[in-house]
Amino acid sequence: MRHLPELFDANRRWAEQLRSRDPLYFERLCGLQRPKYLWIGCADSRVPANSIIGLEPGEVFVHRNIANLVNPDDTNCMAVLQYAINVLAVEHVIVCGHYGCGGVQAAMGPDVENPLEDWLSPLRQLVRASGSEEGTPPPSPNSRAHWYGLCERNVTRQVEVLESLPLIQAARDRGQPLSLHGWIYDLHDGLLRDLRTA
């Protein structure tokens, strides 16, 4: 007996619906992957990349993690970037965060166990820096305005990290068209906001 039969049933219905609308859908999907976009987003289940931007499977290459971080020490993220830029030749790298991010909220609170605490380290630095900028200690995790502002600052910071990577500079030096984007998604209305393009 299969585990989680409801998910297998849902998968079967989904595949049948697609085949009934387009009998060659999966045959085309097996073709060469040539997306123009790399999406670096949060692992939050409410933020599905393809759905938000209205693209089909095969049109966007996706990397997701807690709080959409670009960490040069994260082999997985760096490998995704390398493959997307050097093999797929994506033209746009999009860092997309979202308001109400649990990773950002966790970084505003007390320490947690590893490995999550290590992962949150860059966010904790951002939280401390935001308190210094404002001349006061960081507000509590219950301060929604501060939390949402940190969600935006986190996206902007990740684009800055991307800009500093030798991989990005090498692509630009060889004339490869490559734009970096920082977006934030609002769960309340489903809309994206452009925070930064480089």
N, C-alpha and C positions, 0 to 999 in steps of 0.2 A: 504494500500500500504506500502511496506517495504521501509525503509530509506536506502540509499546507495545500490541500487539494483545491481550496478556493482560489489560490493564486494561479494554479495550473489551468483551472477552468476559465478564469479571467483572461489569461494569456491566449488560450484557444479562441475565445470569442473575439479578442482584439485582432488576432491574425486572420480569422475568417472575415471580419468586417473589412479589413484592408484588402484582402484578396477579392472580395465581392465588388469593391469599388474599382480596383485596379489589379487584374490578374497577374500582371508582371511586376508588381511592387517589390516583392522580395528579390526577384531576379535582378532588378536594377540596383537594389540596395547592396547586393553582393559585388557590384562593380567597383571600380577604383575609387578610393576615398580621396576627395579633393576639397575639403572645407576651406573657406576663406577665414574662418574665425576660430580662435582658441578662447574658450570661456573658463576663467578661473573663478569659481564661485564657492559659496558656502555649502556645506554638506546638509544644511537644513532641508528637511523633506518637503517644505512648503515653497521651495525656490527651484523648480525644475527648468533648467536652462532652455531647452528646445521650446517648451510651451510658452515661456515668457516672451521670447522673441519671435514666436510664430514660425519656427523653422522645423523642417523634417529631419529625421535621423539621417546622418551622413552629411549634414550641412554645417554642423558645428562640432568641433573637437572639445571635449569637456574634461576639466580637472576640478575636483571638489574636495574641500577639507574644512575643518572647523574654522570659521571666521575668515574664509577666503584669503589665507596668508600665502605670501610668496617668500619662502624661507630658503636662502641659498644653501643651507645645510640639509635641506630636505631632498634626498636623492629622487624620490618619486616626482615631486614638482619639477625639479630641474630636468629629469628625463622626459617628462611630458613636454616641457618648453622646447627642449632640444629637438625632439621628434617633430613637434608642430612647426617649428621654424625651419629646421634644416631638411626635413623629409617632406612634410606636407606643404611647406612654403605658405603658411597662413599669412594673411595680409594685416590682420587685426588681432591683437591680444586684449581681451576685455577682462578686467577685474570687476566682478559684480558682488557687492555686499548687499545687505538688506537691513532696514530698520528693525529693531527688536532682536538683533542677533544675540543668541545665548552665549556664544563664545566671548563676545565683547562684554556682555553683562558679567560673565564669570570672572573676567580679568579685572573688573571693578570691585569684586568681592574678596573674601578671604582665600588663602592658598588652598589648593586642592591636591590630591595625590598625583604622583607621576604615573604615566607619561603626560597626562593632560597639563600638569603644571609647567613642565618644560615647554610644551607647545604654546602655552599662553604667554610665555616670557616676553615676546615682542609686543604683545598687547598691553601687558602690565607696564612696560616702559612708556608706551603711548599714554596710558592712563596717568602715570606719574608726571609726564611732560605736560599734559593738559592741565593738571592741578597747578604746576609751576607757572604756566603761562597766565593763568587766571589769578595767581597770587594767593590761592587758598588751597587747602588739602582737597584731593578729589572728592566730589560729592558721593553720596551713597549709591549703591546699585539701584535704588528706588527712584533716583532722579531721572525721569524719562527724557527730558530735554538734553541733559548731559550725555546720557546713554546713546541717544540717537545722533548727537553731534560726534561722539566717538566712533560710531558706525561709519559716518562719512569720513572722518579723519583716517580711519583704518584703511579705507579704500584708497584714499589719496596717498597714504604711506606705501601701500603695496605697489602702486604705479611707480613711485620713486625708487623702490627696490628694483623693480623691473628695469627701469632706465639705467641703473648702475651695473647691471649684469654684463659681463664681457660677451655673452652669447647674443644679446640684443645689439650691442655696438658692432660686433663682427658682421651681423646680418646687414646692418645699415651701411657699414664700410664697403660691403660688396655690392651695394646698390639694390638690395632686396627691399621692396616696398613693405614697410612695417609700421603700423600705428598702434599706440598703446592707449587704452581707454579705461577710465574709472567711472563706474556706474553704481547707483544705489537703487534698490527695488523696494517699493512700499507695499507691504502686505495688505494694507487697508484699502488700496484702490487698484492694485495690480499694475501700477505704472512705474516706469524706469525714469531716473533722472541722471543726466550727464554731469559728473563732477569734474572730470578732467580728461583731456585728450592731449597726447604728446606725439 
